[in-house]
Amino acid sequence: MLTTILFRLAGWFGGGAFDGLLGRLADLLQRKASDDLARFQTGVQADTQIAIAQVNAQIEARKEQAKLLEADRGWWVTAWIRPLIVYPCVVHFGAIVIDSTFRLGWGIAKLPPPYDGYEQAIILSFFIARPFEKVARVFVMGRG
C-alpha cells in the first residue's frame, strides 16, 4: 500500500518522465530475464548432449565387453579352462575341511609348497575376489 502511494506521488510530481523511467526499468529487467533463460536453456541442452554421449559410449563399451566374453566362452577350451582349474582345488579343500571337521580319518594330505599357495590363490580369486570385482564393475559403470 505504501509503495502504491509513493508511485502515485512520484507520478504526480514526475509525470511522464517517471512512467518512462519505469518502462525502461521494466524492459531492462525483462531483457535480463530473457538472457538468463536463454543461458539456462543452452546449458541444459549442452548437459543433455553430454549425458547422451556418455550413455552411448557406455553402450558401445558394454557391446565390446559382450563380444570379448562371447569370444572367451565361445570355444569349449576357453569355456572350461576356469572350472577345470578351480574344481580340483575346491574338491581338495572341501575334503580337508570335511575330514578335519568330522574326524573321518581320510588323511587328506596338504599340498606341498608352492602348490598349497597356488591352491589358496585360485580359490580366493574365484570365490572371493571375483564377486567383489563384479560389484566394483557395477559401481564403476553406474558412476561412469
Secondary structure as GFF3:
##gff-version 3
##sequence-region A 1 144
A	DSSP	alpha_helix	2	14	.	.	.	ID=ss1
A	DSSP	alpha_helix	16	74	.	.	.	ID=ss2
A	DSSP	alpha_helix	76	102	.	.	.	ID=ss3
A	DSSP	alpha_helix	115	124	.	.	.	ID=ss4
A	DSSP	pi_helix	125	129	.	.	.	ID=ss5
A	DSSP	alpha_helix	130	143	.	.	.	ID=ss6
###
